Amino acid sequence: MPKKQVACALVLLTFVALILFPGSAYSGNYEYIWKSGSLVPKGVGYATQINQIFVPGLLGATDGKLILKTYFGGIMGDDEDVLKKVQAGQLEAAGSGAQLAFMVCPDLGVTSLPFLFNSYDEVDYIRKAMYPAFDEITQSRGLKLLLWLDQGFDQIYSVDKPIASLESFENIKFLTWCGDIEVSFIETMGASAVPVDVPEFNAGIRQGVAEAYIGPPIWGVSTQMYSVLRYVNTTNVRYSPAVFVVSMEAWNALPAEYQKRISAQRESWQTPFIEGSRADNKKCLEAMLKYGVQKVETPPEVLEALKRKSRPIYDKMADRVYSRKILTRTERLLEEYRASHAGG
């Protein structure tokens, strides 16, 4: 469906939900309330799409009986705090980027291996093929994977000097918060990893604790880091997922018919959500470049060297972060996709 038609359909869905279920929409007389926590700032990409796409979608799929209330901007704490609250029954759901994704389903970490994907088309292929497996793994941990979204393709941002070659990584300190794969990549490239909690990120860069980080454009804009950054290497270093999960207790409390409808409609919400996230990241990168952040590009031969140097991380992290079975299946699917689209 063309993007314009999708947008119109979502507006219509919101309108229909409010018209058909006015009592629920305005008086708050819901049978089911899912409270969710997120680090995402209110009014930024992901947060807007949750309210414009997911909330009316859930309302429509449950005859107006399920409402999602999200506490954005870290009100409920960081991703670890939010997940603990879900596990303790204080919240029903959680939604955020890569850090949360890897907490709720460590095997999703395979998707963030450096230079694994060449394009979003490959990401979408793996998402469709692997969603059931990741959902099953997440359910075994007491959570239902309702949406597998995009944090996006991440780039390298730096303050003091451009980073575009193996040599330029030397003596550089990177802030890191996404786990062992990110740390391994940074150290393999010859730089130093400085672990921080997400709320400490801004201060870490501004106070000179580290000079660089890996992340998506929307992060640089939403945290206003563009004002202190000088360089962005626009090479896509990795893909990072985002997720929305709900506790199995809250999920199982829904009637089977509502579960069936939500599962059937999930992809119709997920697709425009992802398209919006990708458009937001593109706009944010353009905005930072317009602001004055300097664009750096990695020459093809250097990129190949970076890929070769980082490739051992795939095996190193197998059965440590994600299962080797998941890695093998992911790589096989990518080989199949690339073979069928060679020259395309």
Secondary structure, 3 states (H helix, E strand, C coil): CCHHHHHHHHHHHHHHHHHHCHHHHHHCCCCEEEEEECCCCCCCHHHHHHHHHHHHHHHHHCCCCEEEEEECCCCCCCHHHHHHHHHCCCCCEEEECHHHHHHHCHHHHHHHCCCCCCCHHHHHHHHHHHHHHHHHHHHHCCEEEEEEEEEEEEEEEECCCCCCCCHHHCCCEEEECCCHHHHHHHHHCCCEEEECCHHHHHHHHHCCCCCEEEECHHHHHHCCHHHCCCEEEEEEEEEEEEEEEEEHHHHHCCCHHHHHHHHHHHHHHHHHHHHHHHHHHHHHHHHHHHHCCEEECCCHHHHHHHHHHHCHHHHHHECCCECHHHHHHHHHHHHHHHHHCCCC
